[in-house]
Structures are given as structure tokens and as C-alpha cells.
Amino acid sequence: MTAIDAAAIPAPRARLDTPTADLALIAATALPLAVSFPIATSIGALVAFGLAHTFLELRWVLARFRPLLSSRFMAAACVPATAIAAARLLGLARPVEITAGFGLVVMGLAYGRMTGRVPASSTVVAGAALAAGLALSLRTPGMYGIVLAHLHNVVTAVLLWHWRPDRRLRTGLLIAYAAVPALVLIGAVDPLLPSHLARTGPTHLFAASVTPPAWAATTLGIRVAAVFAFLQLVHYGVWCWLLPRRDPAPRPTRAAGQAGQVPVLAVLAFATALLALVFRADYATGRTLYGSLATYHAYLELPVVLMLLGGAHVPR
């Protein structure tokens, strides 16, 4: 074997230092916590990592997929997003958020079609799906928030799938986002699940936000809560650990340098501490405040995902 041949063989340690290994470690850590303490884990993770992941996710998505989004479109998209944030903060009826949310997604679909990033065939299919989704959401507004919460966790897999077309990483994504949840839902880990979900207090309020009311007292409801907790922890792990390590400075933010990270981290830590105090004082108020702040990262990524699923190409 020549020196060149030897150099071409990756070292065993290097093989473990990959995004796929990071994802596996996140999933392996998340699963036992999510299965054993689904609601407590979800609430604790939300308080500890919610604001940080909101900032990191929004910054990364807007930077990485900047070629898809013009400044004019982003300014226009902020109008319905702000309406949703205000509706959440003021406690307005859910149909206000539903209408504004679907309006934002339709704007993204129209923009993708006008700029030629989404083909006509995909536009027709997506348009029909959106029309059906809007009608169903307005008919059952209580389910809208539950579906959106689960969908937001899964959207991360779409972004990672596009980020790095690596076979091992994509296999890991299929395992983490499809195989593991499927195993939990069919009862593979039932002996490890709690016997019931709380029916009062903050844990009940959180459970009701991720589990259909008719399932709350059933084994299926506990499984759904465990799946949400697992995917939420994976979601936070991706945005707060995997991507900051593997893709820390997308193109538009690279010029800021590492010096700018220190005040950002300090502000995030301070804001997280304040949010934790609000949650401790009154869970419902903390949940409302966080939900309003989280609006932008949850909704502004949807046009990007829609364009990617429609076949839009992003220069690397």
C-alpha cells in the first residue's frame, strides 16, 4: 500500500466525528428521557433551549437559504407573521392565526412560482393541499396547533436533508424522524412509558397542546406525547449543537466573526433566565409569551420548506 492509498483511508476516529454521529448521539440521549418523562422533558427543554433554538434556527435558515428569498418577500412575509405573534400574545381566536398562517404559506408558493423556483405541477398540487388544509383547520381549529407543533419538529429533517446530501446522514434522518417515532407509536416501548398523563396543572396544559383531547387518557395519547418529546429534543439538539458545530457561520453572517457571538450568547442566556422566571410564576403566561416570540422561526421557514419540497434549487 502506498502512502497515497493509506491517506485515502479515513481514520476510525474521523468517521465518528461527523454530523451523522452527532445526530445519533442526540437521538440516543433524547429517547430514554422522552419515553420515561415525556411531558416533564418537553417543558424543561422548552424553558432551557426554546429561545436559543428560536434564534439559531431563524438565523441559519435565513442565511443558508438566502438565494430563495428576496428582501422584499421577507418584508412582506413578516406582516402575517407579526399578525400571528400579536394574535397569540393577545389571546385572539385561533382562526386569526390559521388564516394568517395559510396566507403566509400561499405567499411563499406564489413567490416561488413567479420566480420560477417551483414548477407549475408542484404549484397545483401544493395549492390543492393548502386549500384542503385551510378548510380542515378552520373546521377543527383546536387540532391546528397540535399538528403545527409536531410538523415544526419534522421540518428540521427536510432542511437537514437538503443541507448535506450524504447517504449516511439521510439514513440517520430516516431512522430518527420516521423509524423511531413509528416504533413508539406501535407500542414497542410501552413498558417504559408512564401509566398516564397529568390531568391538571402545567403538565396537563402542555399535554393538551401536543395530544388530541380524545387521546389524552389513552395509551395512544401517551405514545404521541413521547414522540413529540423525542422529536422536540432532537430538534433542539440539531439547532443548538449539531449545526453550530458543523455549519456555524452561513455565508451572510460569516463577516461578523466570532467576536459577535459573545454578546449574542449573553443576551440569549439572560432572556432564557427571564423566561424561566415567567414560567415558574405562571406557566400559561410563559407559554403565551414564548409562543409569541417563537412565531417568526416557526412560520418564516415554511415558505423555504415548501420551495424545497417543490423542487427549488439552492446554490451551495
Residue, then its C-alpha position, 0 to 999 in steps of 0.5 A: m500500500t502506498a502512502i497515497d492509498a493509506a491517506a485515502i483511508p479515513a481514520p476510525r476516529a474521523r468517521l465518528d466525528t461527523p454530523t451523522a454521529d452527532l445526530a445519533l448521539i442526540a437521538a440516543t440521549a433524547l429517547p430514554l428521557a422522552v419515553s420515561f418523562p415525556i411531558a416533564t422533558s418537553i417543558g424543561a427543554l422548552v424553558a432551557f433551549g426554546l429561545a436559543h433554538t428560536f434564534l439559531e434556527l431563524r438565523w441559519v435558515l435565513a442565511r443558508f437559504r438566502p438565494l430563495l428569498s428576496s428582501r422584499f418577500m421577507a418584508a412582506a412575509c413578516v406582516p402575517a407573521t407579526a399578525i400571528a405573534a400579536a394574535r397569540l400574545l393577545g389571546l385572539a381566536r385561533p382562526v386569526e392565526i390559521t388564516a394568517g398562517f395559510g396566507l403566509v404559506v400561499m405567499g411563499l408558493a406564489y413567490g416561488r412560482m413567479t420566480g420560477r423556483v417551483p414548477a407549475s405541477s408542484t404549484v397545483v398540487a401544493g395549492a390543492a393541499l393548502a386549500a384542503g388544509l385551510a378548510l380542515s383547520l378552520r373546521t377543527p381549529g383546536m387540532y391546528g396547533i397540535v399538528l403545527a407543533h409536531l410538523h415544526n419538529v419534522v421540518t428540521a429533517v427536510l432542511l437537514w436533508h437538503w443541507r448535506p446530501d450524504r447517504r449516511l446522514r439521510t439514513g440517520l434522518l430516516i431512522a430518527y424522524a420516521a423509524v423511531p417515532a413509528l416504533v413508539l407509536i406501535g407500542a414497542v416501548d410501552p413498558l417504559l412509558p408512564s401509566h398516564l398523563a397529568r390531568t391538571g396543572p402545567t403538565h396537563l396544559f402542555a399535554a393538551s397542546v401536543t395530544p388530541p383531547a380524545w387521546a389524552a387518557t389513552t395509551l395512544g395519547i401517551r405514545v404521541a406525547a413521547v414522540f413529540a418529546f423525542l422529536q422536540l429534543v432532537h430538534y433542539g439538539v440539531w439547532c443548538w449543537l449539531l449545526p453550530r458545530r458543523d455549519p456555524a457561520p452561513r455565508p451572510t453572517r460569516a463577516a461578523g466573526q466570532a467576536g459577535q457571538v459573545p454578546v449574542l450568547a449573553v443576551l440569549a442566556f439572560a432572556t432564557a433566565l427571564l423566561a424561566l422566571v415567567f414560567r415558574a410564576d405562571y406557566a400559561t403566561g410563559r407559554t403565551l409569551y414564548g409562543s409569541l416570540a417563537t412565531y417568526h422561526a416557526y412560520l418564516e421557514l415554511p415558505v423555504v420548506l415548501m420551495l424545497l419540497g417543490g423542487a427549488h434549487v439552492p446554490r451551495 
